[in-house]
Amino acid sequence: MTTLLLIRHGVTSATGKRLGGRTEAPLDERGVAQARAAAERLASLPIRAVYASPLRRTWETAEHIAAARRLDPRRADGLIEVEYGRWTDRPLTQVAKTKLWEAVQNRPSLVTFPEGETIRGAQERAVATVEDLVAAHRRDVVAAVSHADVIKGVIAFYLGQPLDLFQRLVIAPGSVSALQLAPGGRPALLRLNDDGPLDPAAFRAPPSRRPRAGSRSRRPSEG
């Protein structure tokens, strides 16, 4: 069973103001503090590998977490931010006035960003990356630093939550969410949007039940 720690990067000067997308904004002073705090909270866990979206803000956050374990971050392109296309770096107050924004909030499964990616497509490639990590780390605790919408998409999938409800999840900068995953097993959500101390004993979930005959895993495109 793999314990997957999903960490959102620390804040940048654009967080909460602009739709940063795949811009290369560095962590600001507060974001660095959040990354260091996340590294301290994770220090008691036996993390074997640290993966990150290749963008600067996620990579810088991952470097703090990895350094505490004397590890080097590993690049995971499938965890990169959603491609927002022409919306990239636009003020949130501006995009919030559009009809598409209403769909983003209420029917994200139908959304394609102008010259960008679909939210469902982002979920599918993120889940595929997580499945690869689980296959590579069958008995490990693994950290993965990514972005709010990507993390929400992954968690929604493993909870069996329709994508149209994923905006009900909140993933704050520097927060830690945790899943226990096993091939063919039942996922367990251990933490969501957590910013407090992490007790290693709390990450011991009950053994997964074996799937019943004829059952199969649901792919993102099926719900």
Residue pairs with C-beta under 8 A, 6 or more apart in sequence:
1 138
1 139
1 180
1 181
1 182
1 185
1 205
1 207
1 208
2 133
2 134
2 137
2 138
2 139
2 140
2 141
2 142
2 180
2 181
2 182
3 45
3 140
3 141
3 142
3 178
3 179
3 180
3 190
3 203
4 130
4 133
4 134
4 142
4 144
4 178
4 179
4 180
4 181
5 42
5 45
5 47
5 141
5 142
5 143
5 144
5 176
5 177
5 178
6 144
6 146
6 151
6 154
6 155
6 171
6 176
6 177
6 178
6 179
7 38
7 42
7 61
7 62
7 65
7 143
7 144
7 145
7 146
7 174
7 175
7 176
7 177
8 145
8 146
8 147
8 148
8 151
8 171
8 172
8 173
8 174
8 175
9 27
9 31
9 35
9 53
9 55
9 57
9 58
9 60
9 61
9 145
9 146
9 147
9 173
9 174
10 27
10 28
10 30
10 31
10 32
10 33
10 34
10 35
10 38
10 57
10 60
10 61
10 173
10 174
11 27
11 28
11 30
11 31
11 34
11 173
11 174
12 20
12 25
12 26
12 27
12 28
12 31
12 57
13 25
13 28
14 20
14 23
14 25
14 89
15 31
15 173
16 92
17 91
17 92
18 89
18 90
18 91
18 92
19 84
19 87
19 88
19 89
19 90
19 91
19 92
19 95
20 57
20 81
20 88
20 89
21 81
21 82
21 83
21 84
21 87
21 88
21 89
22 55
22 80
22 81
22 83
22 84
22 88
23 55
23 88
23 89
24 55
24 56
25 56
25 57
26 56
26 57
26 60
27 34
27 35
27 57
27 60
27 61
31 57
31 60
31 61
31 173
31 174
32 60
32 64
34 61
34 173
34 174
35 60
35 61
35 63
35 64
35 65
35 174
36 64
37 174
37 195
38 61
38 64
38 65
38 174
38 175
38 176
39 64
39 65
39 67
39 68
40 68
41 176
41 195
41 196
41 197
41 198
42 65
42 68
42 143
42 176
42 198
43 68
44 198
44 199
44 200
45 141
45 198
45 200
45 203
46 141
46 200
47 65
47 69
47 71
47 141
47 142
47 143
48 137
48 140
48 141
48 142
49 71
49 74
49 137
49 140
49 142
49 143
50 62
50 65
50 66
50 69
50 71
50 72
50 73
50 74
50 142
50 143
50 144
50 145
51 62
51 73
51 74
51 75
51 76
51 79
51 133
51 142
51 143
51 144
51 145
52 58
52 59
52 61
52 62
52 73
52 74
52 75
52 76
52 79
52 144
52 145
52 146
53 59
53 76
53 77
53 79
53 80
53 81
53 145
53 146
53 147
53 150
54 75
54 76
54 77
54 80
55 80
55 81
55 147
58 79
58 145
58 146
58 147
59 73
59 145
61 145
61 174
62 73
62 143
62 145
63 73
65 73
65 143
65 145
66 72
66 73
66 143
73 145
76 129
76 133
76 144
76 146
77 129
78 125
78 126
78 128
78 129
78 132
79 126
79 129
79 144
79 145
79 146
79 147
79 150
80 146
80 147
80 150
81 146
81 147
81 149
81 150
82 113
82 116
82 117
82 119
82 122
82 147
82 149
82 150
83 113
83 116
83 117
83 122
84 113
84 116
84 117
85 113
85 114
85 115
85 116
85 117
86 113
86 114
86 115
86 116
87 95
87 113
87 114
87 116
88 116
95 101
100 111
100 113
100 114
103 110
103 111
104 111
104 119
104 167
105 167
106 164
106 167
107 164
108 119
108 120
108 163
108 164
108 166
108 167
109 119
109 120
109 162
109 163
109 164
111 118
111 119
112 118
119 149
119 153
119 163
120 163
120 220
120 221
122 149
122 150
122 153
123 150
123 153
123 154
123 156
123 157
123 163
123 166
123 220
124 219
124 220
124 221
126 146
126 150
126 153
126 154
127 153
127 154
127 157
127 219
127 220
130 144
130 154
130 181
133 142
133 144
134 181
134 182
134 183
135 183
138 182
138 183
141 203
146 154
148 171
151 171
151 177
152 166
152 167
152 169
152 171
153 163
153 166
153 220
154 179
155 161
155 166
155 169
155 177
155 179
155 189
155 192
156 162
156 163
156 165
156 166
156 169
157 220
158 179
158 181
158 187
158 189
159 187
159 189
160 218
160 223
161 168
162 223
163 220
163 223
169 192
169 193
170 193
171 177
171 193
172 193
172 195
174 195
175 193
175 194
175 195
176 191
176 194
176 195
176 198
177 189
177 191
177 192
177 193
177 194
178 189
178 190
178 191
178 194
178 203
179 187
179 188
179 189
179 190
180 187
180 188
180 190
180 203
180 205
180 208
181 187
182 208
184 208
184 210
184 211
184 217
185 208
185 209
185 210
185 211
186 208
186 209
188 205
188 206
188 208
190 202
190 203
190 205
191 198
191 202
